[in-house]
Amino acid sequence: MKKSSIGTITLFSLLALSSAALIAQEKDTMHVQYVAVAEFDSSRNPAKDVKDAVIEAKRTGKRILLDVGGNWCKWCHYLDRFWNENKDVADFLHEKFIYVKVNYSKDNENKDFLSQFPKIPGYPHFFVLNTDGTLLCSQDTGELEAGQGHDHDKVLAFLKKWAP
């Protein structure tokens, strides 16, 4: 075989290996593990968080549940306690929804982001978004309360009503 033929074969082999490596690297970045936004954090960008949630919702067929509130909000803490104490409801939530906490606080009211949604009467507040990010429901969580917490049956019925 001539030197130029060996050089050409070597060049094509290197190009093929490089292409395969780039394709493998691209596939790895396309399947990045989604990390839920499970804390109210004034430094987060809720528009990016929802954009990431939409990607995950499209991949999984789930809807998106936005929980708007803050660390200052005692009813937000009651809701966190509710999820921890009602595993069946929390499991249903995570099976059917991408759960995203959106911060509202003195540090960051997220006015620009929240201006695209209906007015919030109190906190915490839920917005249910379809897989593509369109608004389906605005829910005052006060309607889901009972005593000093949230009512198991009301919250579960709300989630079932809006589950995909």
N, CA, C and O of each residue as an XYZ file, in Angstrom:
656
protein
N       0.841     -1.173      0.000
C       0.000      0.000      0.000
C       0.886      1.237      0.000
O       1.952      1.241      0.616
N       0.458      2.261     -0.673
C       1.228      3.493     -0.757
C       1.117      4.278      0.543
O       0.170      4.108      1.311
N       2.109      5.149      0.776
C       2.106      5.996      1.956
C       0.876      6.902      1.995
O       0.291      7.093      3.061
N       0.478      7.459      0.860
C      -0.667      8.373      0.837
C      -1.961      7.644      1.178
O      -2.847      8.230      1.800
N      -2.089      6.378      0.785
C      -3.280      5.591      1.115
C      -3.340      5.319      2.609
O      -4.404      5.407      3.222
N      -2.190      4.987      3.191
C      -2.137      4.732      4.639
C      -2.455      6.020      5.395
O      -3.180      5.996      6.390
N      -1.920      7.130      4.929
C      -2.197      8.422      5.555
C      -3.660      8.784      5.465
O      -4.227      9.298      6.429
N      -4.281      8.530      4.339
C      -5.705      8.830      4.143
C      -6.557      7.956      5.051
O      -7.503      8.439      5.673
N      -6.223      6.658      5.130
C      -6.965      5.731      5.996
C      -6.815      6.159      7.449
O      -7.792      6.145      8.198
N      -5.621      6.533      7.855
C      -5.375      6.976      9.227
C      -6.172      8.251      9.526
O      -6.771      8.374     10.594
N      -6.176      9.188      8.591
C      -6.915     10.432      8.770
C      -8.409     10.171      8.925
O      -9.051     10.731      9.815
N      -8.967      9.316      8.055
C     -10.394      8.987      8.150
C     -10.712      8.258      9.455
O     -11.769      8.476     10.047
N      -9.804      7.399      9.899
C     -10.008      6.690     11.173
C     -10.043      7.666     12.342
O     -10.888      7.553     13.230
N      -9.134      8.612     12.338
C      -9.098      9.610     13.410
C     -10.359     10.480     13.385
O     -10.917     10.797     14.434
N     -10.801     10.861     12.190
C     -12.022     11.658     12.077
C     -13.235     10.880     12.578
O     -14.099     11.436     13.255
N     -13.295      9.608     12.247
C     -14.418      8.769     12.693
C     -14.420      8.643     14.213
O     -15.472      8.754     14.843
N     -13.257      8.413     14.801
C     -13.162      8.302     16.262
C     -13.528      9.624     16.930
O     -14.229      9.632     17.942
N     -13.059     10.741     16.374
C     -13.386     12.052     16.940
C     -14.877     12.324     16.874
O     -15.472     12.822     17.830
N     -15.483     11.990     15.725
C     -16.933     12.182     15.577
C     -17.705     11.342     16.575
O     -18.660     11.822     17.185
N     -17.301     10.093     16.747
C     -17.975      9.204     17.704
C     -17.848      9.754     19.118
O     -18.805      9.695     19.890
N     -16.696     10.280     19.465
C     -16.494     10.846     20.805
C     -17.375     12.081     21.004
O     -17.954     12.262     22.075
N     -17.480     12.931     19.981
C     -18.319     14.123     20.089
C     -19.797     13.758     20.206
O     -20.531     14.377     20.977
N     -20.229     12.770     19.457
C     -21.622     12.333     19.530
C     -21.913     11.771     20.920
O     -22.955     12.074     21.502
N     -21.008     10.960     21.456
C     -21.197     10.402     22.797
C     -21.246     11.516     23.836
O     -22.064     11.470     24.755
N     -20.374     12.521     23.698
C     -20.357     13.639     24.633
C     -21.653     14.428     24.525
O     -22.207     14.838     25.545
N     -22.148     14.650     23.309
C     -23.395     15.382     23.107
C     -24.566     14.633     23.728
O     -25.433     15.250     24.346
N     -24.603     13.316     23.573
C     -25.680     12.521     24.167
C     -25.665     12.644     25.683
O     -26.723     12.738     26.306
N     -24.480     12.645     26.285
C     -24.379     12.775     27.739
C     -24.945     14.108     28.209
O     -25.619     14.160     29.238
N     -24.687     15.180     27.481
C     -25.172     16.485     27.909
C     -26.664     16.643     27.637
O     -27.319     17.470     28.271
N     -27.215     15.859     26.698
C     -28.634     15.946     26.395
C     -29.481     15.295     27.483
O     -30.654     15.636     27.633
N     -28.916     14.374     28.235
C     -29.665     13.645     29.254
C     -29.199     14.021     30.653
O     -28.976     13.155     31.499
N     -29.056     15.308     30.883
C     -28.653     15.798     32.186
C     -29.789     15.531     33.170
O     -30.959     15.764     32.865
N     -29.432     15.047     34.334
C     -30.418     14.744     35.374
C     -31.073     16.035     35.859
O     -30.385     16.975     36.254
N     -32.410     16.076     35.828
C     -33.139     17.238     36.322
C     -33.065     17.264     37.854
O     -33.239     16.237     38.510
N     -32.808     18.433     38.403
C     -32.768     18.608     39.852
C     -33.922     19.525     40.233
O     -33.984     20.673     39.795
N     -34.829     19.012     41.047
C     -36.011     19.770     41.450
C     -35.616     20.998     42.272
O     -34.611     20.986     42.984
N     -36.410     22.041     42.164
C     -36.211     23.252     42.961
C     -37.074     23.086     44.206
O     -38.267     23.390     44.193
N     -36.461     22.605     45.273
C     -37.205     22.213     46.469
C     -37.062     23.191     47.633
O     -37.542     22.920     48.734
N     -36.406     24.322     47.396
C     -36.219     25.332     48.443
C     -36.543     26.706     47.876
O     -36.336     26.962     46.690
N     -37.053     27.587     48.729
C     -37.233     28.978     48.328
C     -35.864     29.641     48.402
O     -35.230     29.652     49.457
N     -35.412     30.192     47.285
C     -34.069     30.751     47.214
C     -34.132     32.044     46.405
O     -34.411     32.022     45.206
N     -33.873     33.165     47.066
C     -34.003     34.472     46.412
C     -32.985     34.680     45.293
O     -33.154     35.579     44.469
N     -31.937     33.866     45.250
C     -30.917     34.035     44.214
C     -31.231     33.258     42.937
O     -30.536     33.415     41.933
N     -32.261     32.429     42.963
C     -32.592     31.614     41.784
C     -33.310     32.443     40.721
O     -33.934     33.463     41.014
N     -33.204     31.981     39.496
C     -33.895     32.587     38.368
C     -35.108     31.710     38.040
O     -34.947     30.660     37.418
N     -36.318     32.116     38.445
C     -37.480     31.252     38.236
C     -37.808     31.013     36.765
O     -38.361     29.967     36.426
N     -37.480     31.957     35.886
C     -37.729     31.742     34.456
C     -36.884     30.572     33.952
O     -37.371     29.736     33.191
N     -35.623     30.512     34.374
C     -34.756     29.391     33.988
C     -35.240     28.107     34.657
O     -35.240     27.045     34.034
N     -35.652     28.199     35.920
C     -36.147     27.008     36.617
C     -37.365     26.419     35.900
O     -37.482     25.201     35.764
N     -38.265     27.284     35.446
C     -39.455     26.799     34.735
C     -39.070     26.269     33.359
O     -39.627     25.274     32.896
N     -38.128     26.925     32.712
C     -37.659     26.431     31.409
C     -37.098     25.014     31.562
O     -37.399     24.138     30.751
N     -36.291     24.789     32.587
C     -35.747     23.457     32.851
C     -36.861     22.470     33.196
O     -36.827     21.313     32.777
N     -37.850     22.938     33.967
C     -38.976     22.077     34.339
C     -39.798     21.684     33.116
O     -40.276     20.553     33.029
N     -39.965     22.602     32.176
C     -40.705     22.301     30.942
C     -39.987     21.209     30.153
O     -40.626     20.293     29.635
N     -38.675     21.304     30.061
C     -37.901     20.269     29.364
C     -38.140     18.917     30.027
O     -38.374     17.916     29.350
N     -38.079     18.898     31.349
C     -38.291     17.647     32.083
C     -39.739     17.172     31.960
O     -39.988     15.972     31.842
N     -40.690     18.097     31.986
C     -42.103     17.735     31.861
C     -42.382     17.124     30.493
O     -43.127     16.149     30.390
N     -41.796     17.683     29.452
C     -41.969     17.118     28.115
C     -41.362     15.724     28.032
O     -41.914     14.831     27.389
N     -40.224     15.550     28.688
C     -39.546     14.247     28.661
C     -40.351     13.191     29.411
O     -40.395     12.031     29.002
N     -40.992     13.598     30.517
C     -41.659     12.637     31.396
C     -43.177     12.580     31.242
O     -43.814     11.637     31.711
N     -43.760     13.589     30.583
C     -45.216     13.635     30.460
C     -45.910     14.162     31.707
O     -47.127     14.034     31.842
N     -45.149     14.752     32.613
C     -45.719     15.308     33.841
C     -46.135     16.761     33.614
O     -45.701     17.408     32.661
N     -46.972     17.248     34.498
C     -47.280     18.673     34.537
C     -46.346     19.333     35.551
O     -45.576     18.657     36.234
N     -46.424     20.651     35.641
C     -45.541     21.414     36.528
C     -46.391     22.075     37.598
O     -47.413     22.690     37.294
N     -45.972     21.952     38.852
C     -46.636     22.630     39.958
C     -45.660     23.655     40.526
O     -44.633     23.304     41.107
N     -46.005     24.939     40.346
C     -45.216     26.012     40.948
C     -45.775     26.285     42.332
O     -46.985     26.438     42.501
N     -44.908     26.344     43.305
C     -45.256     26.668     44.691
C     -44.589     28.003     44.989
O     -43.375     28.057     45.183
N     -45.364     29.077     45.029
C     -44.813     30.415     45.248
C     -44.935     30.759     46.723
O     -46.016     30.673     47.306
N     -43.819     31.148     47.317
C     -43.810     31.506     48.733
C     -42.404     31.899     49.158
O     -41.583     32.302     48.335
N     -42.141     31.779     50.437
C     -40.821     32.147     50.932
C     -40.548     31.567     52.304
O     -41.441     31.034     52.964
N     -39.310     31.678     52.716
C     -38.907     31.156     54.024
C     -39.541     31.934     55.174
O     -39.608     31.427     56.294
N     -39.999     33.138     54.921
C     -40.644     33.989     55.915
C     -42.079     33.536     56.203
O     -42.667     33.945     57.204
N     -42.639     32.702     55.341
C     -44.062     32.356     55.330
C     -44.337     31.111     56.180
O     -43.892     30.013     55.845
N     -45.079     31.292     57.293
C     -45.324     30.138     58.163
C     -46.188     29.085     57.476
O     -46.010     27.892     57.723
N     -47.124     29.502     56.616
C     -47.963     28.528     55.916
C     -47.161     27.753     54.872
O     -47.518     26.626     54.529
N     -46.091     28.344     54.372
C     -45.190     27.609     53.470
C     -44.496     26.488     54.246
O     -44.299     25.391     53.723
N     -44.128     26.774     55.491
C     -43.526     25.738     56.342
C     -44.556     24.670     56.697
O     -44.228     23.485     56.753
N     -45.799     25.084     56.937
C     -46.863     24.099     57.189
C     -47.033     23.181     55.978
O     -47.245     21.977     56.125
N     -46.937     23.768     54.770
C     -47.068     22.962     53.560
C     -45.904     21.987     53.430
O     -46.110     20.833     53.054
N     -44.689     22.426     53.732
C     -43.527     21.516     53.724
C     -43.747     20.367     54.702
O     -43.471     19.209     54.392
N     -44.247     20.705     55.884
C     -44.535     19.671     56.885
C     -45.613     18.714     56.366
O     -45.534     17.505     56.585
N     -46.618     19.260     55.679
C     -47.676     18.430     55.110
C     -47.085     17.393     54.154
O     -47.416     16.211     54.251
N     -46.210     17.819     53.227
C     -45.594     16.873     52.282
C     -44.825     15.796     53.033
O     -44.880     14.622     52.667
N     -44.105     16.193     54.086
C     -43.313     15.224     54.862
C     -44.180     14.236     55.636
O     -43.804     13.076     55.801
N     -45.327     14.685     56.103
C     -46.187     13.838     56.932
C     -47.213     13.038     56.125
O     -47.836     12.127     56.670
N     -47.399     13.350     54.870
C     -48.394     12.685     54.028
C     -47.700     12.105     52.796
O     -47.800     12.626     51.685
N     -46.996     11.005     53.046
C     -46.175     10.387     52.005
C     -46.989     10.019     50.770
O     -46.499     10.160     49.649
N     -48.219      9.552     50.953
C     -49.033      9.160     49.796
C     -49.306     10.356     48.885
O     -49.279     10.225     47.661
N     -49.567     11.517     49.476
C     -49.837     12.715     48.681
C     -48.538     13.203     48.032
O     -48.532     13.576     46.859
N     -47.448     13.202     48.790
C     -46.153     13.627     48.249
C     -45.712     12.699     47.119
O     -45.178     13.161     46.110
N     -45.931     11.401     47.281
C     -45.573     10.454     46.220
C     -46.387     10.722     44.956
O     -45.855     10.691     43.847
N     -47.680     10.984     45.135
C     -48.534     11.296     43.984
C     -48.056     12.577     43.309
O     -47.981     12.651     42.082
N     -47.734     13.580     44.116
C     -47.218     14.850     43.591
C     -46.013     14.591     42.690
O     -45.975     15.060     41.553
N     -45.035     13.851     43.192
C     -43.793     13.648     42.441
C     -43.961     12.674     41.276
O     -43.177     12.691     40.327
N     -44.968     11.842     41.350
C     -45.258     10.925     40.238
C     -45.878     11.671     39.058
O     -45.635     11.317     37.905
N     -46.672     12.696     39.338
C     -47.448     13.374     38.294
C     -46.976     14.782     37.942
O     -47.356     15.318     36.902
N     -46.151     15.385     38.799
C     -45.773     16.784     38.615
C     -44.271     16.991     38.779
O     -43.598     16.264     39.508
N     -43.773     17.997     38.083
C     -42.452     18.551     38.358
C     -42.727     19.698     39.334
O     -43.430     20.649     38.992
N     -42.178     19.610     40.535
C     -42.460     20.555     41.611
C     -41.364     21.620     41.636
O     -40.182     21.302     41.762
N     -41.769     22.884     41.516
C     -40.804     23.988     41.473
C     -41.211     25.050     42.486
O     -42.303     25.611     42.402
N     -40.333     25.322     43.439
C     -40.574     26.408     44.375
C     -40.065     27.714     43.765
O     -38.959     27.786     43.230
N     -40.905     28.737     43.863
C     -40.566     30.072     43.360
C     -40.567     31.023     44.545
O     -41.573     31.169     45.239
N     -39.442     31.660     44.766
C     -39.290     32.561     45.901
C     -40.052     33.876     45.711
O     -40.043     34.482     44.640
N     -40.710     34.287     46.798
C     -41.283     35.632     46.885
C     -40.890     36.136     48.276
O     -41.336     35.594     49.287
N     -40.052     37.175     48.320
C     -39.588     37.702     49.608
C     -39.162     39.156     49.440
O     -39.147     39.686     48.329
N     -38.813     39.798     50.562
C     -38.304     41.170     50.504
C     -37.032     41.229     49.662
O     -36.798     42.205     48.949
N     -36.215     40.184     49.747
C     -34.956     40.141     48.994
C     -35.190     40.054     47.491
O     -34.433     40.621     46.703
N     -36.241     39.342     47.101
C     -36.519     39.158     45.680
C     -37.981     38.762     45.504
O     -38.373     37.633     45.798
N     -38.767     39.700     45.025
C     -40.192     39.439     44.807
C     -40.459     38.765     43.459
O     -41.592     38.375     43.178
N     -39.443     38.627     42.641
C     -39.588     38.026     41.314
C     -40.765     38.635     40.543
O     -41.553     37.927     39.917
N     -40.858     39.964     40.607
C     -41.986     40.682     39.979
C     -42.107     40.406     38.489
O     -43.202     40.145     37.992
N     -40.989     40.463     37.776
C     -41.050     40.246     36.322
C     -41.598     38.867     36.006
O     -42.479     38.726     35.158
N     -41.086     37.855     36.679
C     -41.535     36.486     36.434
C     -43.006     36.318     36.809
O     -43.798     35.794     36.026
N     -43.360     36.763     38.005
C     -44.725     36.540     38.495
C     -45.767     37.407     37.780
O     -46.962     37.122     37.865
N     -45.335     38.452     37.082
C     -46.287     39.325     36.383
C     -47.016     38.612     35.245
O     -48.042     39.102     34.772
N     -46.509     37.481     34.805
C     -47.165     36.730     33.726
C     -48.312     35.860     34.224
O     -49.023     35.244     33.430
N     -48.490     35.812     35.543
C     -49.523     34.973     36.151
C     -50.596     35.844     36.806
O     -50.383     37.037     37.024
N     -51.755     35.243     37.118
C     -52.785     35.996     37.849
C     -52.260     36.471     39.210
O     -51.322     35.901     39.768
N     -52.888     37.523     39.719
C     -52.520     38.087     41.028
C     -52.621     37.010     42.110
O     -53.550     36.202     42.121
N     -51.660     37.019     43.001
C     -51.608     36.047     44.094
C     -52.233     36.670     45.339
O     -51.764     37.704     45.813
N     -53.299     36.045     45.879
C     -53.980     36.618     47.048
C     -53.268     36.346     48.381
O     -53.478     37.070     49.354
N     -52.439     35.315     48.426
C     -51.743     34.953     49.651
C     -50.744     33.840     49.377
O     -50.689     33.287     48.279
N     -49.962     33.528     50.393
C     -48.875     32.558     50.219
C     -49.005     31.432     51.235
O     -49.444     31.656     52.362
N     -48.621     30.214     50.835
C     -48.137     29.813     49.523
C     -49.260     29.826     48.487
O     -50.444     29.849     48.821
N     -48.856     29.813     47.242
C     -49.822     29.814     46.135
C     -49.325     28.841     45.076
O     -48.127     28.756     44.807
N     -50.270     28.102     44.475
C     -49.928     27.145     43.431
C     -50.326     27.677     42.057
O     -51.368     28.310     41.887
N     -49.465     27.399     41.092
C     -49.816     27.532     39.681
C     -49.542     26.174     39.046
O     -48.450     25.626     39.193
N     -50.528     25.635     38.343
C     -50.328     24.400     37.606
C     -50.074     24.779     36.160
O     -50.845     25.519     35.550
N     -48.972     24.255     35.619
C     -48.616     24.502     34.226
C     -48.698     23.197     33.445
O     -48.398     22.124     33.968
N     -49.105     23.306     32.194
C     -49.125     22.149     31.328
C     -47.686     21.771     30.971
O     -46.745     22.494     31.296
N     -47.535     20.661     30.318
C     -46.217     20.162     29.927
C     -45.416     21.185     29.136
O     -44.187     21.209     29.211
N     -46.109     22.031     28.378
C     -45.415     23.044     27.575
C     -45.229     24.368     28.313
O     -44.710     25.326     27.740
N     -45.646     24.431     29.573
C     -45.451     25.633     30.378
C     -46.629     26.593     30.391
O     -46.553     27.639     31.035
N     -47.714     26.271     29.699
C     -48.882     27.160     29.710
C     -49.663     26.987     31.015
O     -49.756     25.888     31.560
N     -50.214     28.083     31.493
C     -50.958     28.080     32.749
C     -52.282     27.335     32.599
O     -53.050     27.581     31.669
N     -52.532     26.422     33.536
C     -53.792     25.693     33.585
C     -54.655     26.129     34.761
O     -55.881     26.172     34.659
N     -54.001     26.458     35.888
C     -54.754     26.739     37.108
C     -53.949     27.631     38.044
O     -52.732     27.494     38.174
N     -54.663     28.544     38.691
C     -54.112     29.348     39.773
C     -54.886     28.955     41.022
O     -56.109     29.085     41.060
N     -54.180     28.471     42.054
C     -54.859     27.932     43.228
C     -54.402     28.611     44.513
O     -53.228     28.546     44.879
N     -55.342     29.262     45.192
C     -55.101     29.796     46.526
C     -55.051     28.596     47.468
O     -56.040     27.878     47.609
N     -53.914     28.376     48.108
C     -53.793     27.194     48.972
C     -54.610     27.324     50.253
O     -54.807     26.340     50.965
N     -55.092     28.542     50.553
C     -55.981     28.705     51.703
C     -57.221     27.830     51.580
O     -57.787     27.399     52.585
N     -57.640     27.571     50.350
C     -58.800     26.713     50.114
C     -58.495     25.238     50.381
O     -59.403     24.408     50.425
N     -57.221     24.924     50.558
C     -56.800     23.539     50.807
C     -56.420     23.308     52.271
O     -55.894     22.253     52.625
N     -56.689     24.297     53.108
C     -56.301     24.232     54.511
C     -57.402     23.636     55.382
O     -58.579     23.594     55.024
N     -56.948     23.177     56.546
C     -57.850     22.717     57.604
C     -57.130     22.960     58.924
O     -56.059     22.400     59.158
N     -57.705     23.782     59.780
C     -57.053     24.084     61.058
C     -55.712     24.752     60.836
O     -55.614     25.731     60.095
N     -54.680     24.225     61.477
C     -53.329     24.778     61.358
C     -52.476     23.990     60.363
O     -51.287     23.770     60.592
N     -53.085     23.576     59.277
C     -52.340     22.837     58.261
C     -53.177     22.677     57.010
O     -54.177     23.367     56.812
N     -52.755     21.772     56.192
C     -53.443     21.506     54.934
C     -54.202     20.190     55.037
O     -53.749     19.241     55.678
N     -55.348     20.153     54.403
C     -56.238     18.998     54.463
C     -55.807     17.939     53.445
O     -55.711     18.218     52.250
N     -55.552     16.738     53.927
C     -55.097     15.628     53.097
C     -55.989     15.426     51.884
O     -55.506     15.388     50.752
N     -57.284     15.297     52.115
C     -58.208     14.979     51.025
C     -58.345     16.129     50.028
O     -58.471     15.892     48.827
N     -58.321     17.369     50.512
C     -58.432     18.522     49.613
C     -57.191     18.640     48.720
O     -57.302     18.878     47.517
N     -56.018     18.472     49.321
C     -54.780     18.583     48.539
C     -54.710     17.449     47.519
O     -54.376     17.678     46.356
N     -55.022     16.237     47.947
C     -54.978     15.098     47.027
C     -55.993     15.274     45.892
O     -55.679     14.993     44.735
N     -57.192     15.730     46.212
C     -58.213     15.955     45.186
C     -57.749     17.028     44.194
O     -57.961     16.892     42.989
N     -57.119     18.088     44.699
C     -56.589     19.134     43.825
C     -55.534     18.552     42.872
O     -55.570     18.810     41.668
N     -54.608     17.775     43.413
C     -53.549     17.186     42.574
C     -54.152     16.231     41.542
O     -53.748     16.237     40.380
N     -55.111     15.417     41.964
C     -55.729     14.465     41.024
C     -56.482     15.194     39.915
O     -56.463     14.766     38.761
N     -57.132     16.277     40.262
C     -57.876     17.057     39.266
C     -56.936     17.579     38.172
O     -57.314     17.618     37.001
N     -55.733     17.975     38.541
C     -54.828     18.614     37.586
C     -53.697     17.701     37.098
O     -52.851     18.133     36.315
N     -53.678     16.469     37.545
C     -52.658     15.526     37.084
C     -52.878     15.187     35.602
O     -54.014     15.195     35.129
N     -51.822     14.897     34.888
C     -51.980     14.531     33.469
C     -52.688     13.191     33.318
O     -52.905     12.730     32.198
